[in-house]
Amino acid sequence: MRIERVDWLDPRAVAQREAMDAETTAMYLKFIEGQTPEVVEGMTEAFAVDPDAILATLLALEGDEVVGHTALRQAIGMPDTVIEVKKVYVAPGFRGQGISKVLMGEAESMARARGASSMVLQTGDLQVPAITLYRQLGFVPVPPFGKYHLIPEAMCFEKVL
């Protein structure tokens, strides 16, 4: 496996995010359907990503096949030294092989190289394997940051570097 840095709009990266969005939308469908239009609008706003705000996009590849994705951006509403991890995703057939750990390790190295004091991220309570991974990597729960307060029961984590 190798890690490749690409543009946020690289078609392979876009395809990974679309797969992730399809999976998480299906996972949280009942939750989403139970929300008011205002809450859904807030969630959409909180999850929006400005391509110009992305600091790095990483793909994990097995040969020519893309098997994972993550990205980094300046954390919204946080000090300049805080970097947010976005869109950590490993294709279903490749889970359990340590790919997410490699992606997170590379993301952490990049954040440290940028002089970051910490990394933050947001996930959902149904993504138990992701929560377990983040805790194993030293992330601890923190209050919602940026616009994640617009998401009921948002789960945010931070790792001090």
Backbone as ProteinMPNN parsed JSONL, in Angstrom:
{"seq_chain_A": "MRIERVDWLDPRAVAQREAMDAETTAMYLKFIEGQTPEVVEGMTEAFAVDPDAILATLLALEGDEVVGHTALRQAIGMPDTVIEVKKVYVAPGFRGQGISKVLMGEAESMARARGASSMVLQTGDLQVPAITLYRQLGFVPVPPFGKYHLIPEAMCFEKVL", "coords_chain_A": {"N_chain_A": [[0.844, -1.173, 0.0], [0.426, 2.248, -0.705], [0.651, 5.779, 0.03], [-0.776, 8.57, -1.451], [-0.566, 11.973, -2.198], [-3.045, 14.161, -3.258], [-5.069, 16.452, -5.214], [-7.975, 17.952, -3.753], [-10.134, 17.835, -5.503], [-9.498, 15.774, -7.191], [-10.597, 13.178, -9.251], [-10.606, 10.557, -8.215], [-10.47, 10.943, -5.47], [-12.839, 12.346, -5.084], [-14.652, 10.309, -5.753], [-14.215, 8.534, -3.622], [-15.15, 10.066, -1.457], [-17.818, 10.332, -2.209], [-18.664, 7.681, -2.005], [-18.318, 7.318, 0.734], [-20.149, 9.239, 1.701], [-22.56, 8.156, 0.743], [-22.679, 5.779, 2.195], [-22.69, 6.711, 4.899], [-24.959, 8.33, 4.881], [-26.989, 6.431, 4.457], [-26.624, 4.982, 6.813], [-27.343, 6.822, 8.789], [-29.93, 7.514, 8.143], [-32.528, 7.233, 9.387], [-32.15, 8.884, 11.596], [-31.713, 11.359, 10.343], [-34.148, 11.698, 8.996], [-35.786, 12.181, 11.15], [-35.382, 14.771, 11.917], [-35.938, 18.356, 12.073], [-36.543, 20.605, 9.29], [-34.884, 22.825, 9.649], [-32.822, 21.868, 11.298], [-31.727, 19.911, 9.629], [-30.805, 21.566, 7.594], [-28.849, 22.962, 9.045], [-27.11, 20.855, 9.606], [-26.258, 20.204, 7.039], [-24.902, 22.542, 6.44], [-22.87, 22.399, 8.39], [-21.434, 20.162, 7.552], [-20.429, 20.941, 5.121], [-17.744, 21.495, 2.834], [-15.281, 23.66, 1.864], [-13.447, 23.584, -0.985], [-11.175, 25.188, -1.307], [-10.256, 25.487, 1.241], [-8.995, 23.206, 1.982], [-6.104, 21.663, 3.129], [-4.6, 19.422, 2.567], [-5.048, 16.392, 0.751], [-5.308, 12.971, 0.989], [-4.772, 9.801, -0.467], [-5.093, 6.302, -0.082], [-3.577, 3.649, -1.682], [-3.742, 0.463, -3.235], [-1.806, -1.023, -5.344], [-3.091, 0.157, -8.288], [-5.554, 0.676, -7.32], [-7.772, 2.643, -5.476], [-8.13, 2.678, -2.062], [-8.605, 4.042, 0.254], [-9.107, 7.204, 2.011], [-8.405, 10.485, 3.207], [-8.416, 13.842, 4.541], [-7.096, 17.12, 5.285], [-7.817, 20.176, 6.942], [-7.781, 23.629, 7.92], [-9.019, 23.999, 11.128], [-12.297, 25.068, 11.643], [-13.293, 27.911, 13.414], [-11.429, 27.595, 15.39], [-8.144, 27.991, 16.948], [-5.365, 28.993, 14.81], [-3.456, 27.007, 14.887], [-4.678, 24.591, 15.012], [-5.613, 21.696, 13.385], [-8.003, 20.152, 11.32], [-9.145, 16.87, 10.781], [-10.591, 15.4, 8.02], [-13.111, 13.413, 6.445], [-12.283, 10.607, 6.729], [-11.932, 7.545, 5.326], [-12.265, 4.158, 4.444], [-12.466, 1.779, 1.945], [-15.055, -0.691, 1.94], [-14.232, -3.449, 1.419], [-11.625, -3.457, 2.246], [-11.299, -2.92, 4.864], [-10.161, -3.256, 8.274], [-7.502, -3.822, 7.896], [-5.639, -2.052, 8.731], [-5.393, 0.264, 7.269], [-6.676, 2.718, 7.772], [-5.274, 3.521, 10.039], [-2.752, 3.979, 8.964], [-3.346, 6.098, 7.193], [-4.221, 8.02, 9.091], [-1.872, 8.296, 10.542], [-0.162, 9.421, 8.632], [-1.558, 11.794, 8.186], [-1.28, 12.962, 10.701], [1.515, 13.319, 10.77], [1.781, 15.226, 8.732], [0.304, 17.333, 9.849], [1.858, 17.916, 12.104], [4.19, 18.749, 10.79], [3.29, 21.129, 9.779], [3.264, 22.619, 12.007], [1.184, 22.296, 13.791], [-0.708, 22.387, 16.824], [-2.615, 20.708, 17.708], [-4.925, 18.135, 16.591], [-8.217, 17.848, 15.356], [-11.471, 16.319, 15.043], [-14.645, 15.2, 13.712], [-17.252, 12.889, 14.243], [-19.824, 10.354, 14.039], [-22.122, 8.802, 16.356], [-22.849, 6.234, 15.555], [-20.738, 5.217, 14.223], [-18.911, 3.246, 15.321], [-16.48, 1.663, 14.967], [-14.781, 3.688, 13.969], [-14.741, 5.532, 16.094], [-13.523, 3.938, 18.039], [-11.0, 3.576, 16.828], [-10.045, 6.271, 16.778], [-9.858, 6.819, 19.528], [-7.932, 4.906, 20.249], [-5.769, 6.006, 18.958], [-5.199, 8.161, 20.489], [-6.962, 10.305, 20.602], [-9.284, 12.385, 22.292], [-12.58, 12.927, 23.656], [-14.165, 16.06, 22.937], [-15.977, 19.181, 23.305], [-18.388, 20.032, 20.717], [-17.0, 21.751, 17.938], [-16.515, 24.62, 15.76], [-19.002, 24.568, 13.291], [-20.205, 22.276, 14.065], [-21.777, 22.189, 16.288], [-24.279, 22.51, 15.358], [-25.236, 20.063, 14.767], [-27.23, 17.658, 16.137], [-26.24, 15.835, 18.955], [-23.554, 15.664, 18.134], [-20.307, 14.26, 17.837], [-17.163, 15.044, 18.797], [-13.598, 15.043, 18.64], [-10.236, 15.383, 19.937], [-6.713, 15.489, 19.507], [-3.87, 16.232, 21.17], [-0.856, 17.45, 19.945]], "CA_chain_A": [[0.0, 0.0, 0.0], [1.141, 3.526, -0.7], [-0.165, 6.97, 0.242], [-0.537, 9.574, -2.492], [-1.193, 13.276, -1.962], [-3.741, 14.59, -4.473], [-5.955, 17.599, -5.073], [-9.305, 17.641, -3.22], [-11.059, 17.562, -6.601], [-9.06, 14.601, -7.955], [-11.785, 12.319, -9.404], [-10.53, 9.381, -7.339], [-10.816, 11.423, -4.131], [-14.278, 12.645, -5.132], [-15.358, 9.021, -5.725], [-14.127, 8.015, -2.253], [-16.065, 10.843, -0.611], [-19.191, 9.978, -2.588], [-18.934, 6.367, -1.409], [-18.464, 7.552, 2.171], [-21.405, 9.945, 1.924], [-23.66, 7.217, 0.518], [-22.698, 4.856, 3.332], [-23.105, 7.374, 6.143], [-26.351, 8.773, 4.729], [-27.821, 5.252, 4.714], [-26.456, 4.63, 8.221], [-28.008, 7.806, 9.639], [-31.167, 7.926, 7.486], [-33.625, 7.394, 10.355], [-31.826, 10.067, 12.39], [-31.918, 12.535, 9.485], [-35.586, 11.839, 8.746], [-36.452, 12.636, 12.364], [-34.989, 16.143, 12.228], [-36.677, 19.44, 11.438], [-35.815, 21.155, 8.139], [-33.843, 23.744, 10.119], [-31.693, 21.063, 11.779], [-31.104, 19.313, 8.443], [-30.059, 22.65, 6.943], [-27.661, 23.191, 9.865], [-26.202, 19.727, 9.401], [-25.686, 20.383, 5.704], [-23.934, 23.637, 6.574], [-21.741, 21.929, 9.197], [-20.661, 19.174, 6.789], [-19.911, 21.529, 3.873], [-16.292, 21.67, 2.758], [-14.793, 24.559, 0.822], [-12.223, 23.001, -1.537], [-10.035, 26.087, -1.111], [-9.813, 25.402, 2.635], [-8.302, 21.929, 2.19], [-4.647, 21.77, 3.18], [-4.038, 18.215, 1.949], [-5.933, 15.256, 0.526], [-4.488, 11.771, 0.888], [-5.401, 8.56, -0.887], [-4.37, 5.05, 0.125], [-3.71, 2.837, -2.889], [-3.205, -0.893, -3.38], [-1.582, -0.994, -6.786], [-3.772, 1.33, -8.837], [-6.886, 0.769, -6.721], [-7.903, 3.528, -4.316], [-8.772, 1.921, -0.986], [-8.872, 4.889, 1.405], [-9.083, 8.653, 1.8], [-8.567, 11.452, 4.285], [-7.998, 15.195, 4.174], [-6.841, 18.047, 6.375], [-8.114, 21.584, 6.721], [-7.729, 24.46, 9.116], [-10.256, 23.794, 11.88], [-13.142, 26.26, 11.66], [-13.614, 28.402, 14.746], [-10.372, 27.181, 16.321], [-6.878, 28.694, 16.677], [-4.69, 28.621, 13.561], [-2.587, 25.847, 15.074], [-5.506, 23.388, 15.111], [-5.91, 21.124, 12.07], [-9.12, 19.205, 11.344], [-9.107, 15.691, 9.916], [-11.883, 15.275, 7.335], [-13.439, 12.358, 5.492], [-11.498, 9.379, 6.84], [-12.758, 6.493, 4.723], [-11.614, 2.989, 3.853], [-13.442, 0.993, 1.187], [-15.496, -1.837, 2.739], [-13.455, -4.678, 1.223], [-10.248, -3.279, 2.714], [-11.319, -2.563, 6.282], [-9.539, -4.217, 9.178], [-6.13, -4.083, 7.469], [-4.769, -1.005, 9.246], [-5.281, 1.367, 6.308], [-7.066, 3.975, 8.428], [-4.172, 3.908, 10.925], [-1.698, 4.547, 8.118], [-3.827, 7.413, 6.759], [-4.201, 8.929, 10.237], [-0.471, 8.554, 10.857], [0.345, 10.374, 7.638], [-2.222, 13.075, 8.466], [-0.644, 13.527, 11.893], [2.852, 13.792, 10.371], [1.604, 16.466, 7.974], [-0.129, 18.374, 10.787], [3.042, 18.283, 12.894], [5.09, 19.495, 9.906], [2.71, 22.463, 9.641], [3.352, 23.29, 13.3], [-0.095, 22.195, 14.504], [-0.671, 22.05, 18.25], [-3.541, 19.593, 17.89], [-5.804, 17.725, 15.492], [-9.588, 17.616, 15.788], [-12.32, 15.669, 14.041], [-16.044, 14.973, 14.079], [-17.806, 11.632, 13.754], [-21.155, 10.074, 14.571], [-22.17, 7.74, 17.358], [-23.026, 4.919, 14.935], [-19.475, 4.823, 13.603], [-18.172, 2.695, 16.459], [-15.077, 1.359, 14.639], [-14.03, 4.94, 13.847], [-14.557, 6.052, 17.451], [-12.511, 3.077, 18.663], [-9.712, 3.941, 16.225], [-9.608, 7.585, 17.231], [-9.448, 6.698, 20.933], [-6.659, 4.164, 20.257], [-4.728, 6.898, 18.457], [-4.961, 9.222, 21.466], [-7.958, 11.37, 20.544], [-10.199, 12.397, 23.435], [-13.789, 13.703, 23.358], [-14.211, 17.497, 23.226], [-17.259, 19.755, 22.866], [-18.425, 20.355, 19.287], [-16.323, 22.972, 17.523], [-16.987, 25.129, 14.479], [-20.458, 24.491, 13.096], [-20.702, 20.963, 14.469], [-22.818, 22.364, 17.309], [-25.564, 22.474, 14.65], [-25.593, 18.654, 14.598], [-27.601, 17.064, 17.419], [-25.403, 14.74, 19.444], [-22.273, 15.598, 17.423], [-19.182, 13.737, 18.604], [-15.904, 15.63, 18.34], [-12.423, 14.54, 19.336], [-9.011, 16.152, 19.739], [-5.441, 14.913, 19.91], [-2.819, 17.235, 21.328], [0.376, 16.965, 19.31]], "C_chain_A": [[0.888, 1.235, 0.0], [0.136, 4.656, -0.482], [0.227, 7.994, -0.81], [-1.273, 10.86, -2.118], [-1.765, 13.761, -3.286], [-4.533, 15.863, -4.177], [-7.312, 17.121, -4.539], [-10.267, 17.231, -4.328], [-10.577, 16.451, -7.534], [-10.255, 13.649, -8.046], [-11.771, 11.081, -8.5], [-10.895, 9.762, -5.902], [-12.31, 11.721, -4.046], [-15.079, 11.35, -5.035], [-15.327, 8.408, -4.325], [-15.095, 8.749, -1.329], [-17.518, 10.546, -0.94], [-19.58, 8.635, -1.993], [-19.152, 6.511, 0.098], [-19.803, 8.219, 2.473], [-22.607, 9.023, 1.737], [-23.797, 6.266, 1.71], [-23.2, 5.532, 4.602], [-24.536, 7.904, 6.058], [-27.294, 7.604, 4.996], [-27.792, 4.879, 6.195], [-27.293, 5.533, 9.132], [-29.375, 8.242, 9.096], [-32.309, 8.151, 8.48], [-33.399, 8.624, 11.233], [-32.136, 11.333, 11.591], [-33.412, 12.785, 9.266], [-36.336, 12.371, 9.96], [-36.159, 14.082, 12.733], [-35.875, 17.163, 11.513], [-35.883, 19.931, 10.227], [-34.678, 22.088, 8.562], [-32.613, 22.978, 10.602], [-30.972, 20.423, 10.591], [-30.278, 20.355, 7.696], [-28.77, 22.949, 7.715], [-26.636, 22.092, 9.704], [-25.506, 19.84, 8.051], [-24.609, 21.463, 5.737], [-22.683, 23.169, 7.321], [-20.841, 20.977, 8.41], [-20.045, 19.737, 5.51], [-18.399, 21.729, 3.957], [-15.968, 22.569, 1.576], [-13.489, 23.969, 0.28], [-10.99, 23.879, -1.322], [-9.484, 26.031, 0.317], [-9.023, 24.124, 2.928], [-6.795, 22.143, 2.113], [-3.976, 20.59, 2.485], [-5.126, 17.171, 1.81], [-5.038, 14.054, 0.279], [-5.33, 10.59, 0.449], [-4.493, 7.398, -0.514], [-4.633, 4.191, -1.106], [-3.064, 1.467, -2.716], [-3.043, -1.07, -4.874], [-2.185, 0.286, -7.328], [-5.15, 1.557, -8.214], [-6.87, 1.663, -5.483], [-8.715, 2.782, -3.259], [-9.079, 2.779, 0.243], [-8.634, 6.356, 1.104], [-9.074, 9.375, 3.143], [-8.08, 12.81, 3.787], [-7.786, 16.007, 5.44], [-7.274, 19.438, 5.971], [-7.888, 22.331, 8.037], [-9.062, 24.286, 9.835], [-11.022, 25.109, 11.992], [-13.474, 26.629, 13.108], [-12.599, 28.029, 15.808], [-9.118, 28.005, 16.031], [-6.204, 28.167, 15.403], [-3.825, 27.382, 13.679], [-3.361, 24.541, 15.199], [-5.923, 22.949, 13.71], [-7.041, 20.101, 12.227], [-8.889, 18.085, 10.334], [-10.503, 15.526, 9.337], [-11.935, 13.998, 6.501], [-12.48, 11.165, 5.528], [-12.389, 8.245, 6.349], [-11.861, 5.393, 4.177], [-12.711, 2.175, 3.184], [-13.783, -0.287, 1.951], [-14.642, -3.103, 2.6], [-12.037, -4.617, 1.763], [-10.172, -2.909, 4.19], [-10.672, -3.671, 7.12], [-8.094, -4.545, 8.837], [-5.156, -2.999, 7.937], [-4.614, 0.199, 8.33], [-5.635, 2.697, 6.965], [-5.972, 4.448, 9.381], [-3.036, 4.54, 10.132], [-2.101, 5.942, 7.651], [-3.766, 8.419, 7.912], [-2.767, 9.26, 10.643], [0.145, 9.564, 9.91], [-0.27, 11.761, 7.862], [-1.574, 13.741, 9.676], [0.753, 14.056, 11.561], [2.762, 15.117, 9.621], [1.192, 17.618, 8.899], [1.056, 18.847, 11.633], [3.999, 19.131, 12.063], [4.595, 20.921, 9.69], [2.766, 23.245, 10.958], [2.069, 23.239, 14.107], [0.118, 21.824, 15.967], [-1.602, 20.878, 18.552], [-4.294, 19.319, 16.599], [-7.18, 17.474, 16.092], [-10.342, 16.913, 14.668], [-13.715, 15.506, 14.597], [-16.458, 13.637, 13.495], [-19.184, 11.449, 14.375], [-21.149, 8.871, 15.48], [-22.364, 6.346, 16.774], [-21.734, 4.398, 14.289], [-18.509, 4.317, 14.678], [-16.733, 2.313, 16.099], [-14.219, 2.62, 14.516], [-13.749, 5.519, 15.228], [-13.476, 5.254, 18.169], [-11.126, 3.409, 18.142], [-9.204, 5.258, 16.784], [-9.144, 7.543, 18.687], [-8.108, 5.962, 21.036], [-5.496, 5.058, 19.826], [-4.481, 8.093, 19.378], [-5.902, 10.402, 21.393], [-8.885, 11.242, 21.748], [-11.421, 13.248, 23.072], [-13.633, 15.165, 23.78], [-15.588, 18.013, 22.802], [-17.229, 20.038, 21.354], [-17.778, 21.705, 18.994], [-16.878, 23.411, 16.175], [-18.502, 25.074, 14.396], [-21.031, 23.137, 13.501], [-21.714, 21.047, 15.604], [-24.208, 22.347, 16.678], [-26.076, 21.043, 14.462], [-25.975, 18.091, 15.967], [-26.706, 15.88, 17.741], [-24.093, 14.572, 18.663], [-21.196, 15.091, 18.362], [-17.907, 14.294, 18.007], [-14.777, 15.137, 19.231], [-11.23, 15.423, 19.028], [-7.816, 15.323, 20.2], [-4.435, 16.026, 19.99], [-1.532, 16.649, 20.767], [1.607, 17.407, 20.09]], "O_chain_A": [[1.952, 1.262, 0.619], [-1.055, 4.518, -0.764], [1.409, 8.253, -1.032], [-2.453, 10.835, -1.768], [-1.076, 13.776, -4.306], [-4.646, 16.287, -3.027], [-7.742, 16.009, -4.844], [-11.123, 16.372, -4.118], [-11.197, 16.214, -8.571], [-10.868, 13.341, -7.024], [-12.828, 10.616, -8.073], [-11.552, 8.993, -5.2], [-12.963, 11.389, -3.057], [-16.077, 11.292, -4.316], [-16.318, 7.821, -3.89], [-15.778, 8.127, -0.516], [-18.362, 10.511, -0.044], [-20.706, 8.467, -1.527], [-20.059, 5.9, 0.664], [-20.51, 7.811, 3.394], [-23.572, 9.105, 2.497], [-24.905, 5.99, 2.17], [-24.047, 4.979, 5.305], [-25.247, 7.924, 7.062], [-28.297, 7.769, 5.691], [-28.816, 4.502, 6.764], [-27.875, 5.073, 10.115], [-29.919, 9.247, 9.552], [-32.988, 9.175, 8.407], [-34.35, 9.327, 11.575], [-32.751, 12.265, 12.109], [-33.883, 13.92, 9.339], [-37.411, 12.952, 9.815], [-36.638, 14.568, 13.758], [-36.479, 16.867, 10.483], [-34.677, 19.698, 10.146], [-33.634, 22.136, 7.91], [-31.483, 23.395, 10.344], [-29.742, 20.397, 10.554], [-29.181, 20.061, 7.222], [-27.72, 23.164, 7.11], [-25.434, 22.355, 9.669], [-24.304, 19.597, 7.941], [-23.544, 21.316, 5.138], [-21.565, 23.505, 6.931], [-19.623, 20.988, 8.584], [-19.222, 19.073, 4.881], [-17.856, 22.081, 5.004], [-16.334, 22.279, 0.437], [-12.515, 23.866, 1.025], [-9.882, 23.365, -1.172], [-8.366, 26.482, 0.568], [-8.447, 23.984, 4.007], [-6.282, 22.726, 1.158], [-2.911, 20.739, 1.886], [-6.02, 17.075, 2.651], [-4.121, 14.11, -0.54], [-6.449, 10.395, 0.922], [-3.27, 7.498, -0.618], [-5.78, 4.027, -1.522], [-1.989, 1.334, -2.131], [-4.026, -1.248, -5.594], [-1.834, 1.379, -6.884], [-5.833, 2.526, -8.549], [-6.07, 1.47, -4.568], [-9.826, 2.319, -3.516], [-9.735, 2.31, 1.174], [-8.041, 6.712, 0.086], [-9.68, 8.906, 4.106], [-7.423, 12.91, 2.751], [-8.235, 15.631, 6.523], [-7.126, 19.84, 4.817], [-7.815, 21.733, 9.111], [-10.12, 24.411, 9.219], [-10.465, 26.133, 12.387], [-13.875, 25.785, 13.91], [-12.88, 28.137, 17.001], [-9.031, 28.649, 14.985], [-6.448, 27.037, 14.981], [-3.493, 26.764, 12.667], [-2.769, 23.494, 15.462], [-6.506, 23.722, 12.949], [-7.031, 19.288, 13.151], [-8.493, 18.323, 9.193], [-11.488, 15.515, 10.076], [-10.933, 13.567, 5.931], [-11.935, 10.761, 4.501], [-13.469, 8.014, 6.892], [-10.842, 5.654, 3.539], [-13.756, 1.914, 3.78], [-12.899, -0.904, 2.545], [-14.364, -3.76, 3.603], [-11.322, -5.618, 1.742], [-9.092, -2.616, 4.704], [-10.641, -4.84, 6.735], [-7.516, -5.457, 9.428], [-3.979, -3.027, 7.578], [-3.784, 1.069, 8.593], [-4.957, 3.699, 6.734], [-5.759, 5.653, 9.52], [-2.429, 5.517, 10.572], [-1.294, 6.869, 7.705], [-3.307, 9.546, 7.726], [-2.483, 10.388, 11.046], [0.884, 10.455, 10.329], [0.415, 12.777, 7.741], [-1.346, 14.951, 9.672], [1.131, 15.132, 12.025], [3.566, 16.022, 9.846], [1.673, 18.741, 8.75], [1.229, 20.046, 11.848], [4.556, 20.112, 12.558], [5.394, 21.824, 9.443], [2.359, 24.405, 11.009], [1.877, 24.05, 15.014], [1.013, 21.047, 16.301], [-1.405, 20.149, 19.524], [-4.309, 20.121, 15.665], [-7.297, 16.951, 17.2], [-9.918, 16.909, 13.513], [-13.943, 15.655, 15.798], [-16.062, 13.29, 12.382], [-19.647, 12.292, 15.144], [-20.269, 8.015, 15.385], [-22.067, 5.361, 17.449], [-21.675, 3.245, 13.862], [-17.442, 4.889, 14.902], [-15.828, 2.62, 16.875], [-13.055, 2.617, 14.915], [-12.63, 5.954, 15.499], [-12.612, 5.829, 18.831], [-10.177, 3.515, 18.92], [-8.055, 5.348, 17.217], [-8.141, 8.166, 19.035], [-7.246, 6.353, 21.823], [-4.368, 4.877, 20.284], [-3.643, 8.944, 19.078], [-5.669, 11.411, 22.058], [-9.228, 10.137, 22.169], [-11.314, 14.181, 22.276], [-13.057, 15.471, 24.824], [-16.286, 17.357, 22.029], [-16.159, 20.257, 20.785], [-17.989, 22.678, 19.719], [-17.618, 22.671, 15.527], [-19.199, 25.485, 15.323], [-22.218, 22.882, 13.3], [-22.435, 20.083, 15.861], [-25.206, 22.188, 17.381], [-27.216, 20.839, 14.045], [-25.136, 18.047, 16.867], [-26.453, 15.028, 16.889], [-23.582, 13.459, 18.545], [-21.17, 15.447, 19.54], [-17.602, 14.045, 16.841], [-14.972, 14.852, 20.413], [-11.195, 16.117, 18.013], [-7.905, 14.557, 21.16], [-4.167, 16.699, 18.995], [-1.163, 15.514, 21.067], [2.731, 17.089, 19.702]]}, "name": "protein", "num_of_chains": 1, "seq": "MRIERVDWLDPRAVAQREAMDAETTAMYLKFIEGQTPEVVEGMTEAFAVDPDAILATLLALEGDEVVGHTALRQAIGMPDTVIEVKKVYVAPGFRGQGISKVLMGEAESMARARGASSMVLQTGDLQVPAITLYRQLGFVPVPPFGKYHLIPEAMCFEKVL"}
